[in-house]
Amino acid sequence: MENELTLKRFTELRRELGYTQADFAALIGVSNTTADIERGRTKLSGKVVLELLKQFKINPLWLFGESEEQYLETSKTSVIPKVVTVDSANRDNMVLVNAKAAAGYPQNISDTSWYQQLPAFDLPIPEFRNATYRGFQVEGDSMLPNLHPGEWVLARAIEHVDHVSANKMYVVVLQDSIMVKKIEKRPNSNNITLVSLNETYPPYEIKPFQIQEIWEVSSKITFNVDATTDSGLLRQLQESMQELKNQLQHVKKVN
């Protein structure tokens, strides 16, 4: 017979994660339903505890009432890019994820071949060296007035959730969506709060394990209306890069 606190925590965890008894049972390898575990009729097996640890980073000591830390190493949750793309010279390049591609990004996040259909370019500016960057097209108006729909953000990959800062904007890749938000971590809470700049959108909380990647927004690009296609966008990027290279070469000659 499990102690009452363990049963209470197990039941609360299932509800907090938003699963029915049947769905949760299927997820953690229990037949039919978790009702018998929650009523104390069936022992909480080591296999179930292991699944909770593997899938949701649940601290086994918390489950058995020996710790108040519900999640194990939440700060170590890795949000590093699942795939890094390189150019022919084996240098990191910057993939551009437009609004259409963004819809499939979370599901294809580890599929190297999927990235090959996306346009990519190299940015010959010192600020964009020695880190992995990706371009994302902004959808919706939740970050007005700073970001408008259709604009692009260039964002730098970060490794861990605890590297985020409250005064910056981030591209957050969840298990089923991509969004640009500010990120807040409340004291004494394992949860992470996603905040919109547009106040008509209320902040909402997520769990660290729901995040696949986080990219820190470093700059934004606004294009003319004719750059709505990938080819138009890429042409404008290449033209502005060429112009920049010409200016740099001119400066070198003058010096």
N, C-alpha and C positions, 0 to 999 in steps of 0.2 A: 504493500500500500504506500503510494507516494504521500509526502506531507502536503498539507493543504495549500501552502504557499506555492509549491511547484505546480500543482493543478491549476491554481488561480493564475499563475504567470503564463502557463502554457495556453490556457483559454484566452487570456487577455491578448497574448501575442497573436493568436489566430485572428481575433477580431480586429486588432490594430492593423494587421496586414491585409484585412478585407476579404478573407476567405470563408466559405461555408465549411461545415464540418466534413462534408464529402469531398469538396475540392482540396482542402488542406490535407486530408488523408491520402488522396491520389498523389499529391505533390511530395509528401514525405515518406511514401512507401508503406502506408498502413492500409489494410483492406477495409473497404466500404466507408467508414466514418471515424472521426476522432472522438465521438460521443463517449465511448467506454473509457478512453484515457482521461477525458475531462471529468468523468464521474468517479474516477479512481478505481474502476473495475479491472482495467488492463494496465499492466506496468508500462512505464515510459521506457522503451528499450534504448539501448546504446545506439542502435542503428538510427532511430528517430533523432536522438540528440546530435548525432554526427551530421545528419541531413540538415538540421536547423543551423548547425555551425557552418556547413559548406555553402548552403544556399543563401542564408540571411545573416551570417557572421554573428549568430547568437552565442553569447558566452555561456557555456554549460554551468559554470559556477553561479551565474545569475539565476538560471533555471532552477537550480536546487537550493536557492535561498542563501548562498554563501557569498554573494557579491551584489553590489548595486549597479555594476556596469553591465547594462543589458547587451551591448554590442561589443564584440572583441575587436580591438584595434580599429575603431572607426576612422581615426585620423590617418591610418595607413591604407585606407581604401584607394587602390590605384585607379587613376583616371587617365593614365598615359595613353596616347593614340594606339589603337589596335593595329593599324597599318600605316607605315611611313612610305611615301612614294619618292622615287629618285629619278633624276634625268639620266641621259646617256653617259655622262661623266661621273655617275654615281654620287651626285650631290643631291641633298634634299631639294625638292621643288614644291611649289605651292599649288595644291589642287583647289579648284573652285567648285563649290557645291551650290548649285542654283536651287531655287525654290522647288522645282520639280524633282531634282535629285534628292533634296532633303527629305522628301516623303519616304524614300527607300533607304536612306542612310543608316538608321539604327539597326535595321534588319540585315544589312550587308556590311556592317562595320568591320568584320574580319575577313571579308572576301576580297583578296588582292585583285582578282580579275575585274571586279565591279568598278574599282577605281579607275581602270584604264579607259573607261568611256567618258570620264570627266576631263574637261580642259585643265591643263596645268601650265605654270610658267615659273620662271626664275626671276627674282627681284634683286637686281644688283645694287642693293643699298646696304651699308654696314649694319644698320639697325635690324635687318632681317637675316643676319648671319648667325650661325651657332645656335640655332633653335629650329624647331619644326613649326611651320605656320600653315594655316589653311584659310581659304576664303569662304565665307558663308553669305548667302543672300538673305536679307532681312524680310520676314513675312509679318504681316499684321502691324498694328499700331500700338502695341503694348509698351514700346520704348520711346514713344514720342515725348518730348520734342527732339531728343538727341538722335534717334534713328527713325528714318522714314521707310515705309514699305518699298521694296525694290532696291534699296541701297545695299551695298556690300560691306561686310566687316572683314578685316584681316586680323586673324587671331592666333596667338601663340599657345602651343600645347603646354599644359602643366601636369605634373606627376601625381600630386596628392591633393585631396580635398582641403587639407589644412594649409595649403599654399595660397588659398584665395584671400582677397582683401575686400573689405566692406565697401570701398569707394571705387571699385572698378566694375566693368561690365563683362559678362562671360557668355560664351556659347555653351549651353548645357545640353549634352546628348543623353537623353533618358532611354529606357528600353523600347519606347515606341514613338518618340518625338524629339525634335530639336527646337530649342528656344533660346533667345537672348535675354538674359536677366541679370540683376544684381544678386549676389549671394550673401546671406547672413547666417551666421552660426550663433544661436542663442546660448547663453551660459546655462549649464546644467541640463542641456538637452542634446540627445543624439541626433535629433532631426536637423535638417538643413532647410532654410526658408528661401524661396525664390521670390524676388521682388521686382515688380514692373515699375518703370518711371511714370507711366501713364496711370494716374491714381484711380481711374475707373476700373482697373484690374486689381483685385485684392491679392495680397501675398498668399502663398500657400506652402505647406510643408511637405518635404519628401524625405525618404530614408537614404542614407549614403549608398546602400547597395543598389538603389535604382539608377544610379548615375553610371554611364559607360565611359564618357569622356568629358573633360572640361577644357575649354580654350579661352584664354584671356584676350579680350578685344584690345588690340593695340592701335588700330586706326580704321577709318572708314573711307569708302570710295563712293562718290556719287557720279553716275554717268548720265550722258545725254539720253534722250528718249530713244534714239535709234540703236542703242546698245542692249536691246532687250534679248537678242539671241546670243548663244554662246560664241558664235563666230564674230558677231559685232562687238561683244565684250572683249574677246581675246584680241581683236584688231586694235581696239582703243588702248588696251593694256600694252600691246607690243609697240604701238606708236609712241605712247608716253615714255616707255622704257628706252626706246631708241633715242628719243629726244634727250632723255636724261644721260644716256651714254655719250651722246654727241657733246653735251655740255661738259661732262667730266673730262672727255678727251681734249676739248678746247681749253679747259682750265689747266690740264697737264702741259699742253703746248705753250701756253702763255707763261707758265712757271718755268 
